[in-house]
Amino acid sequence: MSITTIGGDLIGTIPLGDIVLYLNPLHLFLFVTIIVFTILIAVSRTETQVEAMFGSLDENKVSVGLKEFKHRRFLAIICGIATAGAMITGDLFNFTLFMALIGIVNIGIVSAVKQIDVLDSAYQYGLIAMMCGLPLFGGAAIILASTGTLSLFKLAMMPTVAPMTIFGALMMLVGIAGESGIAPFFASKAEMFRTPGSPFILIIHLSSLFIIVRAVEILLIIIHVI
């Protein structure tokens, strides 16, 4: 099969031993887009969250202090860089590492919040992310054992797909769902978005969306659907 089926024409490759980094229009678009968003978030200041108070016409304003602002901005930048790296990596193991890092910094972005519901949601998401780390890395290990490589470029060029490779891809799918907080695990992450601190909190949502797009491409390549 051709690796250009979903990502467009191959722009170039960067061989690094067994791992071959490859670039196509899809990867570059995702990479540039997340970098632009990361820069915008890095130079932005936090917004004051305005909450309506039921039973009256009053409102409650929640702002982010300077110390918490610096903490969130730093972690938001790290999250953006990790997401950008996941968009262009040609190594399946590096992709799983980037995913794990994104999950860690997503929790860190809301760790300084003094809201019980938000912290409880972050705690539950952390538990799900840790448990899903086993099928995520385990799936990559099974793919390595059944194919002898973690290079996406080489995996795409293999003529046949072994049953264990498909099993490893399915395990990775479970791990990706948990790490990114999509269905059926989205409930463990939903309350995190209610915390004040936009636009820094936006990177949590963006990283999940971009990771899912790249993960779909990777899984389709591994099982030779495209």
N, C-alpha and C positions, 0 to 999 in steps of 0.2 A: 504494500500500500504506500501511498505518498503522504508525507508529513505535511504537505501544502494543501491538503483537502479542505480543512476548516480555517486555517490561519492565513491563507493566501500564498502568493508566490514567495519562495524562500529568498530572503535578502542576503543572507550569508551565514557562515558557521564559524565557531571558534573552538577548535579541538583542544581539549585539556586532558590528554591521556584517554581513558575510557569514556569520559564525559565529553559530549560534544554540545556546546551551546549553539542554538540555532535561533535566528531572528526572522520573523515574518511580520506583515502589517498588523496582525491582531496583537502580537506581543508588544510591538512598539506603541500602538494606540493605548493599550492598557497601561503600559509603563509610563508614558508621557502624561496621561490623564491623572494617574495617582500622584505623580511627582508634582504636577501643577496644583492639585488639591492640597497636597502636603505643604507646599510653599505658602499657599493662601491661608491655611490654618495656622502655620508658624508665625505669620506676620499679623494675624488677627488678634483681637482682644476678646475676652469672654463677654457674653451678653448677660444682662440681668434678667433672671427668670421671673415672670409676673404670674402669680397664681390667684385666681378668683376665690373669694371666701364665700361659701354658700350661706345663704340666709341673710346676707347684707350686700351692700354695694362696695364694700371695702376690698382691697387687694393686698396680697402679701408679696413683697419683692425679696428675692433670694439672690445674693451676689457671691462671687468667688473672690477670696482673699488673694493677696499677692503671692504668698508662699504656695498656696494650692494652684494658683495660675501657672507658676513656673513649673511645678510638678507635672501638671497636665500637659502643658505645651511640650515638654521634653518627651514624655511618653507618647504623645500624639505624633511627634516627628519620627520616633523610633518605629511606631506602628506603620506609618506611611512608607518608611524606607524598607521595612520587612515585606510589606505588601508589594512594593515595586520590585523587590528582588524575586518574589514568587512569580511575578508576571513574566520574567525573562529567563529564569533558570531552566536548564536542560537536564538537570539531575533530579530524579524522583526523590532521593533522600533529602536533598537540600530543600525541596518543596515542602516536605513534611516538617523540617526544622523551622522554616519560615512560618508555617501554620502554627506550630507550637508557640513560637515567639509572639505571634499576633495575639493568641489567646491569653498569654501572660500579661502583655501590656494593656490589653482591653480591660482586664480586671484592675490593673494599676491605675488606669485613667480615672476610675470612680472610687478608688480605695480611700481617698481622703474625704469623701462625702459624709456628712453627718446626717444621713437619712437611713432609717432602719430598713425600709422597703428596698431601697437601692442596694444597700450592702448585703441584704439577704439574697437578692437576685444575683449579685456578683458572686456570692459564696456558692450558690447552687450551680451557677454557670461554671465556676472553677471546678467543682466536683465532677460535672459532666465532662469538662474538657480533659481532666486528668484520666477519667475512666476511658474516654474515647481515644486517648493517646495510645493505648494498647493495640486496638485494631488499626489505627493509623500507621504506626511504625511496624506493627506486625505484618500488615498487608504489604508494605514496602519490602520487608524482609522476605516474605514468601515469593514476591515477584523476582527479587534478586536470586533466590535459591532455584527458582524454576527456569529463569532465563540466563542467569550469569551476568547480568548487567543492570544498572539503574539509569542508564542513558536513555532518555526519551527518544532521541534521534535513532538509536539502534533498536529500541523496542518497536518503533514504528516500521522499521525495515525487515523485521522478522516475518518469514512467510506464513507461519502458523502460530496459533495461540494454544498453549497448554492449559488443561483444566485448572491446574493449580494457579496459573497466572490470572485466570478469571476469578478464582476464589480470592486471591490476594487483592484484586481490584475491588471486589465487593466489600471486603474488610476495610479497605481504604475509604470506600464510600461512607460506611458507618462512622469511621473516624472523622472524616471531613464534615459530615453532618453535625457531629457533636462539637467539634472545635469551632466551627463557624456559627453555630447556634441556629441552624435552620430546622425545619420540621423533621422529626417530631420533638426536637429539643429547644424550639424557639421560646417556649414559656419560661425557661431558665434564664433567658437573657433580656426579655422584653422590658422589665422594670428598670433595667440599667439606663434606658434611653430617657427616662423621666428625670434624671438628675440635672441640675443646673450646670452650665459650663459650655454651652454651645459657643463656637463651632467645634471645640475639641471633642465633644461627645460624638460629633458627626463621623469622625474617622472610624469609630467602632462599626458603624453601619456600612460605611464605604468599604472597609477592609473585607467584611463578610461578602458583600456583593461581588467584589473583584476576585476574591479567592474562589467563589463558587463558579464564576465564568471560566477561570483557568483550570479549575479542578475538572469541570465537565470535559474540556478539551483533552486533558491528560488521560482521563479514564477512557474516553472514546478511542484515543490513540492506543492505549494498552490492550484493549480487547478487540482492536481492529474493526470497530464499527464504522469508522470513517476512512 
